[in-house]
Amino acid sequence: MKVIIPKIINSGITNIMLKPLTSFGDIGVNNSGFWGDFYVDTEEKWKEVESAYTDLFYEFANLSNEFPEVKLLSVGNELKEFTTRRPEFFKVLILKIKADFPDLQLTYAANWNEYQSVSFWDDLDFIGVNPYFPLINKETPTVDEVKQALVPIKNDLTELSCSNQKPILFTEYGYRSIDFGAWEAWNLGDVTTSNHNFETQNNAYIAFYDVFWGEDWVAGGFFWEWKVLFNGEVNNPNENGWTINDKPVEEIIRDQYKG
């Protein structure tokens, strides 16, 4: 991170969020491979996990002392089982980090099917949501169709923000350039170059911005994803993943972040 952060700053970005994605290997009871399913079955194991987790997130929080451009830290990402089973741990962790790093704002990145069960929103600066909702089961939905699917979600998030008196930050949002890209993202298979669908990606992003951007309870968002190229790697815009590089949607997104 100490190598990457200066590069980000030198590119002109001066408001940085750190959102560590934690993988727990095979120590959990449910080794599904998805961090949201992770939990352990004894108090001793929980204490070990929580101690290591605290140390890790203090390392990230300390980066805000070295780089004042780091203004926001997410204290977790899509850890549904962990946050549900051990909410007091997260409350204590949040209070400790706030006490030791008073200038660092905090959020938690809840998955689309998790945010309603998080019990420590009051302790954070932002309600974080990764809005990968399955919206519409259609190869190429129109902008209006996606907007209609987003309306009840918007209503729910509006209520969540109002009831907690906290703005909502979309801690990770995006759509694949693939058929059914506004449906169940986790079931769309591996990224290939054989069947891209730019229109689905474009329409989903446009609908998302039309529905959410401009709402006073929305603090903003971080899109997924911009592909960073290393060692002469060449970008292929025909890849049907979440990347936006050199795809038509790139200009749509740029327009939303101008000025």
KELODREN-198085 format. One record per residue (C-alpha): residue number from 1; x, z, y; residue in one letter. Coordinates in Angstrom, 1 decimal, always signed. Last residue first. Layout:
<nuvexs>
{nuvex NUM, {X, Z, Y}, "A"} ...
</nuvexs>
This chain:
<nuvexs>
{nuvex 259, {-16.0, -11.4, +18.9}, "G"} {nuvex 258, {-16.5, -13.5, +15.8}, "K"} {nuvex 257, {-17.5, -11.6, +12.6}, "Y"} {nuvex 256, {-20.7, -13.4, +11.7}, "Q"} {nuvex 255, {-19.4, -16.9, +12.6}, "D"} {nuvex 254, {-16.5, -16.3, +10.2}, "R"} {nuvex 253, {-18.9, -15.6, +7.4}, "I"} {nuvex 252, {-20.8, -19.0, +7.7}, "I"} {nuvex 251, {-17.4, -20.7, +8.2}, "E"} {nuvex 250, {-16.2, -19.3, +4.9}, "E"} {nuvex 249, {-19.4, -20.2, +3.1}, "V"} {nuvex 248, {-18.4, -23.9, +2.9}, "P"} {nuvex 247, {-15.5, -22.9, +0.6}, "K"} {nuvex 246, {-11.9, -23.0, +1.7}, "D"} {nuvex 245, {-11.4, -19.3, +0.8}, "N"} {nuvex 244, {-14.7, -17.6, +0.0}, "I"} {nuvex 243, {-13.9, -16.0, -3.3}, "T"} {nuvex 242, {-16.7, -14.5, -5.3}, "W"} {nuvex 241, {-16.2, -16.6, -8.4}, "G"} {nuvex 240, {-17.1, -20.3, -9.0}, "N"} {nuvex 239, {-13.6, -21.7, -8.6}, "E"} {nuvex 238, {-14.0, -25.0, -6.9}, "N"} {nuvex 237, {-12.2, -23.7, -3.8}, "P"} {nuvex 236, {-8.9, -23.8, -5.7}, "N"} {nuvex 235, {-6.2, -21.8, -3.9}, "N"} {nuvex 234, {-2.6, -22.5, -4.6}, "V"} {nuvex 233, {-0.1, -19.8, -5.5}, "E"} {nuvex 232, {+3.3, -20.3, -3.8}, "G"} {nuvex 231, {+4.5, -16.8, -4.6}, "N"} {nuvex 230, {+1.2, -14.9, -3.7}, "F"} {nuvex 229, {-2.2, -16.0, -2.5}, "L"} {nuvex 228, {-4.7, -13.4, -1.3}, "V"} {nuvex 227, {-8.2, -14.3, -2.2}, "K"} {nuvex 226, {-10.9, -13.1, +0.2}, "W"} {nuvex 225, {-13.7, -11.5, -1.6}, "E"} {nuvex 224, {-15.9, -9.7, -1.4}, "W"} {nuvex 223, {-17.3, -9.0, +2.1}, "F"} {nuvex 222, {-16.8, -5.7, +4.0}, "F"} {nuvex 221, {-19.8, -4.5, +6.0}, "G"} {nuvex 220, {-21.3, -3.5, +9.2}, "G"} {nuvex 219, {-22.7, -0.2, +10.6}, "A"} {nuvex 218, {-26.3, -1.0, +9.7}, "V"} {nuvex 217, {-28.8, +1.4, +11.2}, "W"} {nuvex 216, {-29.2, -0.6, +14.4}, "D"} {nuvex 215, {-30.3, -3.7, +12.5}, "E"} {nuvex 214, {-28.5, -6.7, +13.9}, "G"} {nuvex 213, {-27.2, -7.9, +10.6}, "W"} {nuvex 212, {-29.5, -6.9, +7.7}, "F"} {nuvex 211, {-32.1, -9.6, +6.9}, "V"} {nuvex 210, {-30.6, -12.7, +8.5}, "D"} {nuvex 209, {-27.1, -11.7, +7.4}, "Y"} {nuvex 208, {-28.2, -11.4, +3.7}, "F"} {nuvex 207, {-30.2, -14.6, +3.9}, "A"} {nuvex 206, {-27.2, -16.5, +5.2}, "I"} {nuvex 205, {-25.0, -15.1, +2.5}, "Y"} {nuvex 204, {-27.5, -15.9, -0.3}, "A"} {nuvex 203, {-28.0, -19.4, +1.0}, "N"} {nuvex 202, {-24.3, -20.2, +1.2}, "N"} {nuvex 201, {-23.5, -18.9, -2.3}, "Q"} {nuvex 200, {-26.4, -20.8, -3.8}, "T"} {nuvex 199, {-25.5, -24.0, -1.9}, "E"} {nuvex 198, {-21.8, -23.8, -3.1}, "F"} {nuvex 197, {-22.7, -24.1, -6.7}, "N"} {nuvex 196, {-19.6, -24.3, -9.0}, "H"} {nuvex 195, {-19.9, -25.5, -12.6}, "N"} {nuvex 194, {-16.5, -26.4, -14.1}, "S"} {nuvex 193, {-14.0, -24.5, -12.0}, "T"} {nuvex 192, {-14.2, -21.2, -14.0}, "T"} {nuvex 191, {-14.7, -17.5, -13.3}, "V"} {nuvex 190, {-15.9, -15.6, -16.4}, "D"} {nuvex 189, {-19.5, -15.0, -17.2}, "G"} {nuvex 188, {-22.6, -14.7, -15.0}, "L"} {nuvex 187, {-23.8, -11.4, -16.5}, "N"} {nuvex 186, {-22.2, -9.0, -13.9}, "W"} {nuvex 185, {-23.6, -11.0, -11.0}, "A"} {nuvex 184, {-27.2, -10.5, -12.2}, "E"} {nuvex 183, {-29.1, -12.8, -9.8}, "W"} {nuvex 182, {-28.1, -14.3, -6.4}, "A"} {nuvex 181, {-25.4, -16.4, -8.0}, "G"} {nuvex 180, {-27.9, -18.0, -10.4}, "F"} {nuvex 179, {-25.8, -21.1, -10.6}, "D"} {nuvex 178, {-22.3, -20.4, -9.2}, "I"} {nuvex 177, {-20.6, -19.8, -5.9}, "S"} {nuvex 176, {-20.6, -16.1, -6.4}, "R"} {nuvex 175, {-22.2, -13.7, -3.9}, "Y"} {nuvex 174, {-20.8, -10.9, -1.8}, "G"} {nuvex 173, {-21.0, -7.3, -0.6}, "Y"} {nuvex 172, {-18.6, -4.4, -0.6}, "E"} {nuvex 171, {-18.8, -1.2, +1.5}, "T"} {nuvex 170, {-22.0, -2.3, +3.1}, "F"} {nuvex 169, {-22.1, +0.6, +5.7}, "L"} {nuvex 168, {-25.3, +2.4, +6.3}, "I"} {nuvex 167, {-25.7, +4.6, +9.3}, "P"} {nuvex 166, {-26.5, +8.3, +8.8}, "K"} {nuvex 165, {-29.6, +10.3, +9.8}, "Q"} {nuvex 164, {-30.1, +11.2, +6.2}, "N"} {nuvex 163, {-33.8, +10.4, +6.1}, "S"} {nuvex 162, {-33.4, +7.5, +8.5}, "C"} {nuvex 161, {-30.6, +5.9, +6.6}, "S"} {nuvex 160, {-32.4, +6.2, +3.3}, "L"} {nuvex 159, {-35.7, +4.9, +4.8}, "E"} {nuvex 158, {-33.9, +1.9, +6.2}, "T"} {nuvex 157, {-32.3, +1.3, +2.9}, "L"} {nuvex 156, {-35.6, +1.3, +1.1}, "D"} {nuvex 155, {-37.1, -1.1, +3.6}, "N"} {nuvex 154, {-34.1, -3.4, +3.4}, "K"} {nuvex 153, {-34.4, -3.4, -0.4}, "I"} {nuvex 152, {-38.1, -4.3, -0.1}, "P"} {nuvex 151, {-37.1, -7.3, +2.2}, "V"} {nuvex 150, {-34.2, -8.6, +0.2}, "L"} {nuvex 149, {-36.2, -10.6, -2.3}, "A"} {nuvex 148, {-38.1, -12.3, +0.5}, "Q"} {nuvex 147, {-34.8, -13.1, +2.2}, "K"} {nuvex 146, {-33.5, -14.7, -1.1}, "V"} {nuvex 145, {-36.6, -16.9, -1.3}, "E"} {nuvex 144, {-36.3, -17.8, +2.4}, "D"} {nuvex 143, {-32.6, -18.9, +2.1}, "V"} {nuvex 142, {-33.5, -21.1, -0.9}, "T"} {nuvex 141, {-32.7, -20.2, -4.5}, "P"} {nuvex 140, {-30.3, -22.4, -6.4}, "T"} {nuvex 139, {-30.2, -21.5, -10.1}, "E"} {nuvex 138, {-33.1, -19.1, -10.0}, "K"} {nuvex 137, {-33.6, -15.5, -11.2}, "N"} {nuvex 136, {-33.9, -13.9, -7.7}, "I"} {nuvex 135, {-32.4, -10.8, -6.3}, "L"} {nuvex 134, {-30.2, -8.9, -8.8}, "P"} {nuvex 133, {-28.8, -6.3, -6.3}, "F"} {nuvex 132, {-25.1, -6.4, -5.7}, "Y"} {nuvex 131, {-25.5, -4.3, -2.6}, "P"} {nuvex 130, {-22.3, -2.1, -2.7}, "N"} {nuvex 129, {-23.6, +0.7, -0.5}, "V"} {nuvex 128, {-21.8, +3.3, +1.6}, "G"} {nuvex 127, {-23.7, +5.9, +3.6}, "I"} {nuvex 126, {-21.4, +6.6, +6.5}, "F"} {nuvex 125, {-19.8, +9.6, +8.1}, "D"} {nuvex 124, {-20.0, +11.7, +5.0}, "L"} {nuvex 123, {-21.2, +15.3, +4.2}, "D"} {nuvex 122, {-24.9, +14.5, +4.5}, "D"} {nuvex 121, {-24.5, +11.7, +1.9}, "W"} {nuvex 120, {-23.6, +14.3, -0.7}, "F"} {nuvex 119, {-26.5, +14.0, -3.2}, "S"} {nuvex 118, {-26.0, +10.5, -4.5}, "V"} {nuvex 117, {-29.0, +9.6, -6.7}, "S"} {nuvex 116, {-30.6, +7.0, -4.4}, "Q"} {nuvex 115, {-27.2, +5.2, -4.0}, "Y"} {nuvex 114, {-26.8, +4.5, -7.7}, "E"} {nuvex 113, {-28.4, +1.2, -8.7}, "N"} {nuvex 112, {-26.8, -0.9, -6.0}, "W"} {nuvex 111, {-23.4, +0.8, -6.6}, "N"} {nuvex 110, {-22.4, +3.6, -4.2}, "A"} {nuvex 109, {-19.3, +3.2, -2.1}, "A"} {nuvex 108, {-18.6, +6.7, -0.6}, "Y"} {nuvex 107, {-17.8, +7.2, +3.1}, "T"} {nuvex 106, {-15.2, +9.0, +5.2}, "L"} {nuvex 105, {-13.9, +8.8, +8.7}, "Q"} {nuvex 104, {-10.3, +9.9, +9.3}, "L"} {nuvex 103, {-9.6, +11.6, +12.6}, "D"} {nuvex 102, {-10.1, +15.1, +11.2}, "P"} {nuvex 101, {-7.6, +14.6, +8.3}, "F"} {nuvex 100, {-6.9, +18.0, +6.8}, "D"} {nuvex 99, {-10.4, +19.5, +7.4}, "A"} {nuvex 98, {-12.2, +16.2, +6.6}, "K"} {nuvex 97, {-10.1, +15.8, +3.5}, "I"} {nuvex 96, {-11.1, +19.3, +2.3}, "K"} {nuvex 95, {-14.8, +18.8, +3.1}, "L"} {nuvex 94, {-14.9, +15.5, +1.2}, "I"} {nuvex 93, {-13.2, +17.0, -1.8}, "L"} {nuvex 92, {-15.5, +20.0, -1.8}, "V"} {nuvex 91, {-18.6, +17.8, -1.7}, "K"} {nuvex 90, {-17.2, +15.5, -4.4}, "F"} {nuvex 89, {-16.5, +18.4, -6.7}, "F"} {nuvex 88, {-20.0, +19.7, -6.1}, "E"} {nuvex 87, {-21.5, +16.4, -7.2}, "P"} {nuvex 86, {-20.0, +16.6, -10.7}, "R"} {nuvex 85, {-22.5, +15.1, -13.1}, "R"} {nuvex 84, {-24.2, +12.6, -10.8}, "T"} {nuvex 83, {-21.0, +11.7, -9.0}, "T"} {nuvex 82, {-19.0, +11.1, -12.2}, "F"} {nuvex 81, {-21.8, +9.2, -13.9}, "E"} {nuvex 80, {-22.4, +6.9, -11.0}, "K"} {nuvex 79, {-18.8, +6.2, -10.0}, "L"} {nuvex 78, {-19.4, +3.0, -8.1}, "E"} {nuvex 77, {-16.4, +3.4, -5.8}, "N"} {nuvex 76, {-15.0, +6.7, -4.6}, "G"} {nuvex 75, {-13.8, +8.7, -1.6}, "V"} {nuvex 74, {-14.0, +5.7, +0.7}, "S"} {nuvex 73, {-11.5, +6.1, +3.5}, "L"} {nuvex 72, {-11.9, +4.9, +7.1}, "L"} {nuvex 71, {-9.6, +4.6, +10.1}, "K"} {nuvex 70, {-6.5, +3.2, +8.7}, "V"} {nuvex 69, {-5.2, +1.6, +11.9}, "E"} {nuvex 68, {-3.4, +4.9, +12.6}, "P"} {nuvex 67, {-0.9, +4.0, +9.9}, "F"} {nuvex 66, {+1.4, +6.8, +8.9}, "E"} {nuvex 65, {-1.1, +9.5, +9.3}, "N"} {nuvex 64, {-3.9, +7.3, +7.9}, "S"} {nuvex 63, {-1.7, +6.8, +4.8}, "L"} {nuvex 62, {-2.1, +10.5, +4.1}, "N"} {nuvex 61, {-5.7, +9.8, +3.1}, "A"} {nuvex 60, {-4.5, +7.5, +0.3}, "F"} {nuvex 59, {-2.2, +10.1, -1.1}, "E"} {nuvex 58, {-4.9, +12.7, -0.7}, "Y"} {nuvex 57, {-7.1, +10.4, -2.8}, "F"} {nuvex 56, {-4.7, +10.4, -5.7}, "L"} {nuvex 55, {-4.1, +14.2, -5.6}, "D"} {nuvex 54, {-7.8, +14.8, -5.6}, "T"} {nuvex 53, {-8.4, +12.5, -8.6}, "Y"} {nuvex 52, {-5.6, +14.1, -10.6}, "A"} {nuvex 51, {-7.1, +17.6, -10.0}, "S"} {nuvex 50, {-10.6, +16.3, -10.7}, "E"} {nuvex 49, {-9.6, +14.6, -14.0}, "V"} {nuvex 48, {-7.9, +17.8, -15.2}, "E"} {nuvex 47, {-10.8, +20.0, -14.2}, "K"} {nuvex 46, {-13.2, +17.7, -15.9}, "W"} {nuvex 45, {-11.1, +17.8, -19.1}, "K"} {nuvex 44, {-11.3, +21.6, -19.1}, "E"} {nuvex 43, {-15.0, +21.6, -18.4}, "E"} {nuvex 42, {-15.6, +19.5, -21.5}, "T"} {nuvex 41, {-17.4, +16.3, -22.2}, "D"} {nuvex 40, {-15.8, +13.6, -20.0}, "V"} {nuvex 39, {-17.5, +11.0, -17.8}, "Y"} {nuvex 38, {-17.0, +7.3, -17.0}, "F"} {nuvex 37, {-20.0, +4.9, -17.0}, "D"} {nuvex 36, {-19.4, +3.7, -13.4}, "G"} {nuvex 35, {-15.8, +3.0, -14.3}, "W"} {nuvex 34, {-16.9, +0.1, -16.5}, "F"} {nuvex 33, {-14.8, -0.5, -19.6}, "G"} {nuvex 32, {-17.5, +0.8, -21.8}, "S"} {nuvex 31, {-15.4, +3.8, -23.0}, "N"} {nuvex 30, {-18.2, +6.3, -22.9}, "N"} {nuvex 29, {-16.7, +9.7, -23.6}, "V"} {nuvex 28, {-13.9, +9.2, -21.2}, "G"} {nuvex 27, {-10.1, +9.2, -21.8}, "I"} {nuvex 26, {-9.8, +5.5, -22.5}, "D"} {nuvex 25, {-8.5, +4.2, -19.2}, "G"} {nuvex 24, {-9.9, +6.0, -16.2}, "F"} {nuvex 23, {-9.9, +3.1, -13.7}, "S"} {nuvex 22, {-10.3, +4.0, -10.0}, "T"} {nuvex 21, {-11.0, +1.5, -7.3}, "L"} {nuvex 20, {-9.5, +2.7, -4.1}, "P"} {nuvex 19, {-11.5, +1.9, -1.0}, "K"} {nuvex 18, {-9.2, +2.0, +2.1}, "L"} {nuvex 17, {-10.9, +0.9, +5.2}, "M"} {nuvex 16, {-8.9, -0.7, +8.0}, "I"} {nuvex 15, {-9.6, -1.3, +11.7}, "N"} {nuvex 14, {-6.6, -2.9, +13.3}, "T"} {nuvex 13, {-6.7, -6.4, +11.8}, "I"} {nuvex 12, {-4.5, -8.7, +13.8}, "G"} {nuvex 11, {-2.5, -10.4, +10.9}, "S"} {nuvex 10, {+0.3, -7.9, +11.7}, "N"} {nuvex 9, {-2.0, -5.0, +10.7}, "I"} {nuvex 8, {-2.8, -6.6, +7.3}, "I"} {nuvex 7, {+0.9, -7.2, +6.7}, "K"} {nuvex 6, {+1.7, -3.6, +7.7}, "P"} {nuvex 5, {-1.0, -2.4, +5.2}, "I"} {nuvex 4, {+0.4, -4.4, +2.2}, "I"} {nuvex 3, {+3.9, -2.9, +2.0}, "V"} {nuvex 2, {+2.9, +0.7, +2.4}, "K"} {nuvex 1, {+0.0, +0.0, +0.0}, "M"} 
</nuvexs>
